[in-house]
């Protein structure tokens, strides 16, 4: 696994120096674990998913220790399934332990004393296309629905105007996050808080430890793996040996336009290939650090999808995209429609980025453990500006929410109520219902974090994988 974007050692050391901490050359080992988790009460479990403890609560759980222990457990859960066949695999990843030590050191002393979040929008919830939040007042800017809230809502009660008239229909969020999903959210939240306190985006730094521009060997055991190139892009294909399937899935990875696919991506792509026999095509498109821009990469991705259609037929090609990859997948297929070329048979978008302006005020009310940190939001916004490269942020090449939905293939969209993209997903839902002939399915889950449906270690993700396969058209 090659780390091409972020030097995590430098990030953590710099952050530690800024706070007067000694350089972290050895990891702390006295980290809490979840040995007692099965006996926790519901209140204790709920405490895991937020860094803000109630100021009047007696003896709150040690959330800094909980979250740092959580990250440890998650890393081991991710790496241990592959360790058995790796003779040289170290027992503990040194860099991850270093990051854990820093997170624990930064967060533990004050995690239980967080003050409640003060929202600058004073509880306004809207689901309209807002271009300037600075002009937002008590009446909002032509809001579809406006409500009030004293704290960040779960969005399960957020009303959207599905018909774009006076009749409002509720956005339907179902299910509950699994305990593992709550643990993952707590871990991300802890890292995000530590990053905000240090002035460094630790979320992308930690995530970057798991990125790789080639499929890790232990994730693709038993699969045929091939590397080709297309218009200068490195392209990987994963296929089960002896598979007779003619189905092709073009998988466009997320990563905020700055990261290569992370381990979760490769595990998911490999599982798709094993479970269905379909060939999964994974393009390594140019990222912002390599000079990638919307004006160059979106057309190139459209060309790649069209080439697969020309080679294998419309009925055999589908597209899967998550996060920034969901944005890129949708923008590329919209580009194909504008060209008048055949579109893929189906598309699945997981937590897609839809609007680079990030101007929907409801975004600020979403309790997203992955993307809501100030430093992470700054990173995402900066990457979006560089990616736009002079194009207006409302250009459909940059923000597909502003493009047409006419002519798109049947599309399924997955998001969670704790996902910063969900307010724009609800706008997409409104727009789809108002577009004649648009065929969209929205799968919205309560309490789920950003990109939950690509993380196949989550039981709720395993539960929806058969649906995703059917929505991609790769199983019957």
ChimeraX attribute file (.defattr): number of C-alpha atoms within 10 A of each C-alpha:
attribute: neighborCount
match mode: 1-to-1
recipient: residues
	/A:1	14
	/A:2	13
	/A:3	15
	/A:4	15
	/A:5	18
	/A:6	17
	/A:7	13
	/A:8	21
	/A:9	16
	/A:10	11
	/A:11	16
	/A:12	27
	/A:13	18
	/A:14	17
	/A:15	23
	/A:16	19
	/A:17	13
	/A:18	12
	/A:19	12
	/A:20	9
	/A:21	14
	/A:22	10
	/A:23	14
	/A:24	17
	/A:25	13
	/A:26	11
	/A:27	15
	/A:28	15
	/A:29	10
	/A:30	9
	/A:31	17
	/A:32	17
	/A:33	16
	/A:34	13
	/A:35	7
	/A:36	7
	/A:37	11
	/A:38	8
	/A:39	9
	/A:40	11
	/A:41	10
	/A:42	8
	/A:43	8
	/A:44	13
	/A:45	17
	/A:46	13
	/A:47	20
	/A:48	25
	/A:49	23
	/A:50	20
	/A:51	25
	/A:52	17
	/A:53	21
	/A:54	14
	/A:55	12
	/A:56	7
	/A:57	9
	/A:58	8
	/A:59	8
	/A:60	14
	/A:61	16
	/A:62	18
	/A:63	28
	/A:64	27
	/A:65	22
	/A:66	23
	/A:67	33
	/A:68	29
	/A:69	21
	/A:70	27
	/A:71	27
	/A:72	21
	/A:73	17
	/A:74	17
	/A:75	16
	/A:76	15
	/A:77	12
	/A:78	15
	/A:79	17
	/A:80	15
	/A:81	11
	/A:82	14
	/A:83	15
	/A:84	11
	/A:85	11
	/A:86	11
	/A:87	7
	/A:88	8
	/A:89	13
	/A:90	9
	/A:91	10
	/A:92	13
	/A:93	13
	/A:94	13
	/A:95	17
	/A:96	19
	/A:97	21
	/A:98	22
	/A:99	25
	/A:100	25
	/A:101	21
	/A:102	24
	/A:103	26
	/A:104	24
	/A:105	18
	/A:106	23
	/A:107	23
	/A:108	18
	/A:109	13
	/A:110	14
	/A:111	22
	/A:112	21
	/A:113	13
	/A:114	12
	/A:115	12
	/A:116	12
	/A:117	11
	/A:118	12
	/A:119	14
	/A:120	10
	/A:121	16
	/A:122	14
	/A:123	20
	/A:124	22
	/A:125	27
	/A:126	24
	/A:127	25
	/A:128	24
	/A:129	19
	/A:130	19
	/A:131	15
	/A:132	13
	/A:133	14
	/A:134	9
	/A:135	10
	/A:136	15
	/A:137	11
	/A:138	10
	/A:139	9
	/A:140	18
	/A:141	18
	/A:142	13
	/A:143	16
	/A:144	21
	/A:145	17
	/A:146	19
	/A:147	12
	/A:148	12
	/A:149	12
	/A:150	11
	/A:151	15
	/A:152	19
	/A:153	18
	/A:154	18
	/A:155	24
	/A:156	18
	/A:157	12
	/A:158	22
	/A:159	20
	/A:160	25
	/A:161	23
	/A:162	22
	/A:163	16
	/A:164	13
	/A:165	8
	/A:166	10
	/A:167	10
	/A:168	14
	/A:169	13
	/A:170	13
	/A:171	19
	/A:172	16
	/A:173	20
	/A:174	14
	/A:175	11
	/A:176	14
	/A:177	20
	/A:178	15
	/A:179	16
	/A:180	15
	/A:181	22
	/A:182	21
	/A:183	23
	/A:184	24
	/A:185	26
	/A:186	27
	/A:187	29
	/A:188	27
	/A:189	25
	/A:190	32
	/A:191	31
	/A:192	28
	/A:193	24
	/A:194	26
	/A:195	26
	/A:196	16
	/A:197	16
	/A:198	19
	/A:199	16
	/A:200	21
	/A:201	25
	/A:202	27
	/A:203	25
	/A:204	25
	/A:205	23
	/A:206	22
	/A:207	17
	/A:208	24
	/A:209	21
	/A:210	19
	/A:211	25
	/A:212	20
	/A:213	21
	/A:214	19
	/A:215	23
	/A:216	16
	/A:217	14
	/A:218	16
	/A:219	19
	/A:220	20
	/A:221	13
	/A:222	13
	/A:223	18
	/A:224	14
	/A:225	19
	/A:226	11
	/A:227	13
	/A:228	11
	/A:229	11
	/A:230	15
	/A:231	11
	/A:232	11
	/A:233	16
	/A:234	16
	/A:235	19
	/A:236	19
	/A:237	23
	/A:238	26
	/A:239	25
	/A:240	24
	/A:241	13
	/A:242	9
	/A:243	13
	/A:244	9
	/A:245	15
	/A:246	14
	/A:247	21
	/A:248	29
	/A:249	28
	/A:250	23
	/A:251	23
	/A:252	25
	/A:253	29
	/A:254	26
	/A:255	20
	/A:256	21
	/A:257	23
	/A:258	24
	/A:259	26
	/A:260	25
	/A:261	24
	/A:262	22
	/A:263	22
	/A:264	17
	/A:265	26
	/A:266	25
	/A:267	20
	/A:268	18
	/A:269	27
	/A:270	24
	/A:271	20
	/A:272	23
	/A:273	25
	/A:274	20
	/A:275	14
	/A:276	17
	/A:277	22
	/A:278	25
	/A:279	26
	/A:280	26
	/A:281	25
	/A:282	25
	/A:283	23
	/A:284	19
	/A:285	25
	/A:286	19
	/A:287	20
	/A:288	21
	/A:289	15
	/A:290	10
	/A:291	12
	/A:292	19
	/A:293	24
	/A:294	25
	/A:295	15
	/A:296	14
	/A:297	20
	/A:298	25
	/A:299	18
	/A:300	19
	/A:301	25
	/A:302	23
	/A:303	18
	/A:304	20
	/A:305	27
	/A:306	22
	/A:307	13
	/A:308	19
	/A:309	21
	/A:310	12
	/A:311	11
	/A:312	14
	/A:313	17
	/A:314	19
	/A:315	16
	/A:316	21
	/A:317	28
	/A:318	28
	/A:319	26
	/A:320	27
	/A:321	24
	/A:322	28
	/A:323	25
	/A:324	25
	/A:325	25
	/A:326	27
	/A:327	28
	/A:328	32
	/A:329	29
	/A:330	32
	/A:331	26
	/A:332	27
	/A:333	29
	/A:334	25
	/A:335	23
	/A:336	23
	/A:337	19
	/A:338	12
	/A:339	10
	/A:340	10
	/A:341	13
	/A:342	18
	/A:343	25
	/A:344	26
	/A:345	20
	/A:346	24
	/A:347	28
	/A:348	28
	/A:349	29
	/A:350	25
	/A:351	31
	/A:352	28
	/A:353	27
	/A:354	28
	/A:355	23
	/A:356	23
	/A:357	17
	/A:358	25
	/A:359	17
	/A:360	21
	/A:361	25
	/A:362	24
	/A:363	21
	/A:364	20
	/A:365	26
	/A:366	22
	/A:367	23
	/A:368	25
	/A:369	27
	/A:370	25
	/A:371	26
	/A:372	21
	/A:373	23
	/A:374	17
	/A:375	23
	/A:376	23
	/A:377	15
	/A:378	15
	/A:379	18
	/A:380	20
	/A:381	16
	/A:382	13
	/A:383	20
	/A:384	24
	/A:385	18
	/A:386	17
	/A:387	25
	/A:388	22
	/A:389	18
	/A:390	11
	/A:391	16
	/A:392	14
	/A:393	20
	/A:394	17
	/A:395	16
	/A:396	22
	/A:397	27
	/A:398	29
	/A:399	24
	/A:400	28
	/A:401	24
	/A:402	17
	/A:403	17
	/A:404	17
	/A:405	23
	/A:406	15
	/A:407	19
	/A:408	22
	/A:409	23
	/A:410	19
	/A:411	21
	/A:412	20
	/A:413	24
	/A:414	23
	/A:415	30
	/A:416	30
	/A:417	25
	/A:418	27
	/A:419	28
	/A:420	26
	/A:421	26
	/A:422	25
	/A:423	28
	/A:424	24
	/A:425	25
	/A:426	22
	/A:427	21
	/A:428	21
	/A:429	21
	/A:430	20
	/A:431	20
	/A:432	20
	/A:433	17
	/A:434	14
	/A:435	15
	/A:436	11
	/A:437	14
	/A:438	17
	/A:439	17
	/A:440	18
	/A:441	15
	/A:442	19
	/A:443	15
	/A:444	22
	/A:445	23
	/A:446	19
	/A:447	26
	/A:448	25
	/A:449	26
	/A:450	27
	/A:451	20
	/A:452	23
	/A:453	29
	/A:454	26
	/A:455	18
	/A:456	19
	/A:457	18
	/A:458	17
	/A:459	15
	/A:460	20
	/A:461	17
	/A:462	15
	/A:463	12
	/A:464	13
	/A:465	18
	/A:466	17
	/A:467	13
	/A:468	23
	/A:469	17
	/A:470	12
	/A:471	22
	/A:472	26
	/A:473	21
	/A:474	26
	/A:475	16
	/A:476	8
